[in-house]
Amino acid sequence: MIGCAREQDNLCYLELPNYNHEKPYGLVCKGSSTNREKLWLYHRRLGHASFRTLRVLFPSLFSGISVEDFKCETCEVAKHKRTSFLINFEQNTTPAI
């Protein structure tokens, strides 16, 4: 459970528990033990945020870990562009119907 909600003026307000500053609300599950696992969890849950951004947000998790150590296949594929078609100078001589 990450918190309880209360309704006031037709709006629901989420009352979050008081965590220490290392763990943002509800982002880290208690099962992840190493900094590497936590960083991968943050990366996925924050919409595949760059690891450079994560290093700024959570510098304590990067102690002894380099940003270059992380390679996300999903991020790499998402950056690929469609390959262009080959240029073909031949014209169709068949009449259109």
Backbone hydrogen bonds in HBPLUS format (Angstrom, degrees):
<---DONOR---> <-ACCEPTOR-->    atom                        ^
c    i                          cat <-CA-CA->   ^        H-A-AA   ^      H-
h    n   atom  resd res      DA  || num        DHA   H-A  angle D-A-AA Bond
n    s   type  num  typ     dist DA aas  dist angle  dist       angle   num
A0004-CYS N   A0015-GLU O   3.21 MM  11  5.33 151.7  2.29 144.4 143.1     1
A0015-GLU N   A0004-CYS O   2.65 MM  11  5.33 170.6  1.65 169.4 170.2     2
A0006-ARG N   A0013-TYR O   2.90 MM   7  5.34 151.8  1.98 143.9 152.0     3
A0013-TYR N   A0006-ARG O   2.79 MM   7  5.34 169.2  1.80 160.5 162.3     4
A0008-GLN N   A0011-LEU O   2.81 MM   3  5.38 161.2  1.84 157.8 163.6     5
A0011-LEU N   A0008-GLN O   3.07 MM   3  5.38 150.2  2.16 108.8 117.8     6
A0027-LEU N   A0024-PRO O   3.40 MM   3  5.81 175.8  2.41 121.5 122.6     7
A0032-SER N   A0029-CYS O   3.34 MM   3  5.98 153.4  2.42 114.4 119.7     8
A0038-LYS N   A0034-THR O   3.07 MM   4  6.37 157.5  2.12 148.7 155.3     9
A0039-LEU N   A0035-ASN O   2.86 MM   4  6.08 155.0  1.93 150.2 156.8    10
A0040-TRP N   A0036-ARG O   3.07 MM   4  6.36 157.4  2.13 147.7 153.2    11
A0041-LEU N   A0037-GLU O   3.01 MM   4  6.20 153.4  2.08 144.2 151.8    12
A0042-TYR N   A0038-LYS O   2.85 MM   4  6.13 160.8  1.89 152.3 157.1    13
A0043-HIS N   A0039-LEU O   2.86 MM   4  6.01 162.9  1.89 148.0 153.4    14
A0044-ARG N   A0040-TRP O   3.06 MM   4  6.27 161.9  2.09 148.7 151.7    15
A0045-ARG N   A0041-LEU O   2.94 MM   4  6.06 171.4  1.94 155.4 158.3    16
A0046-LEU N   A0042-TYR O   2.87 MM   4  5.78 142.1  2.01 151.6 158.5    17
A0048-HIS N   A0043-HIS O   2.68 MM   5  4.74 127.4  1.95 156.6 166.6    18
A0047-GLY N   A0044-ARG O   3.25 MM   3  5.51 143.0  2.40 116.5 114.5    19
A0054-LEU N   A0050-SER O   3.02 MM   4  6.41 155.0  2.09 144.8 152.3    20
A0055-ARG N   A0051-PHE O   2.92 MM   4  6.04 142.2  2.07 134.1 143.8    21
A0056-VAL N   A0052-ARG O   3.23 MM   4  6.57 141.7  2.39 138.0 146.9    22
A0056-VAL N   A0053-THR O   3.08 MM   3  5.18 125.3  2.39  96.8 110.6    23
A0057-LEU N   A0053-THR O   2.96 MM   4  6.29 157.3  2.01 150.5 157.2    24
A0058-PHE N   A0054-LEU O   2.75 MM   4  5.72 165.8  1.76 153.0 156.8    25
A0061-LEU N   A0058-PHE O   3.14 MM   3  5.74 146.7  2.26 115.3 123.4    26
A0062-PHE N   A0059-PRO O   3.15 MM   3  5.41 151.0  2.24 106.5 114.9    27
A0065-ILE N   A0062-PHE O   3.13 MM   3  4.94 172.8  2.14 115.4 115.5    28
A0069-ASP N   A0066-SER O   3.13 MM   3  5.50 159.6  2.18 108.3 114.7    29
A0070-PHE N   A0067-VAL O   3.23 MM   3  5.97 172.0  2.24 122.1 124.6    30
A0076-GLU N   A0072-CYS O   3.10 MM   4  6.40 156.2  2.16 149.4 156.2    31
A0077-VAL N   A0073-GLU O   2.96 MM   4  6.19 166.1  1.98 156.8 159.3    32
A0078-ALA N   A0074-THR O   3.00 MM   4  6.10 153.7  2.07 144.4 151.9    33
A0079-LYS N   A0076-GLU O   3.23 MM   3  5.40 140.7  2.39  99.8 110.3    34
A0080-HIS N   A0077-VAL O   3.16 MM   3  5.37 156.1  2.22 106.1 113.3    35
